Amino acid sequence: MEAIHKEVMLHGLEHHQMIIDGIIRELDLEAYAFDIRLILIEAVTNAYYHGNLSDCSKPITIRYLLMDQLLKLQIEDSGAGDGKVVFPEAVGCDELLEEGGRGLYLIRCFSDSAEMIHHTMYISKSICSL
């Protein structure tokens, strides 16, 4: 399989789900659509609200690389990126039903690794050949 490496830039959340669905189709990863969609929606939403402070004029960049059986994602916001972001290993029962606060936990659960360095989230997910 030939490696695919691209990037997409968006502003705000108006078309983010359409862009994410396009990435999944382009990579021919419909079998992993639920996981990838959830990871990217949570990461882009986090970048918009927390990194870009809901400013539609600031870009969010999604970079993706599919090589062999590994999908690598980078979601970069335009924030200062000086805060420490923790991907929790668990959330309490009371937090599961709240409106926000679960995104980083879900990213951690549905990916193999996730970390935030400055203002870029780095995520990797193993993809098995079907």
Steps between C-alpha positions, in 0.01 A plus 500: 500500500629842407520756781250785498609825665288815479369795694174692512437841655166615636361802681231445760276196523261567212631225266721290727288183486488509120879542487552212744270274298700592188825400670352163599381437141832611349692263726250220430452445873122462517549194724654737756266792432344510847836511682667746263196727485473508879874570545506778242174665603615513862849624407373770261234611747765522773727702269218740414368564851816472710783582259334759277260624770204462258656746253392402145774713347771275647587186302500140614724270300443125472800303373465132432735223400397144424793269454482122518274432798539827687293817478670808641298816561607850598246762594656845536320802640610863508516534876795578722545133585664567834260304722547137604237277342428167669318215327317342795506124550151506653206732556253488784141390455379856555729626220372248243167678468629859505499711184880533482812356652506155341676581172860435603394182679321373187800583280720300737258204499465478121864557407825319571676815616413865544702792625495877479822685425465879501191558286501174302327176597682188377289186470577157360269207429583153374307392194480128425473379145151369433 
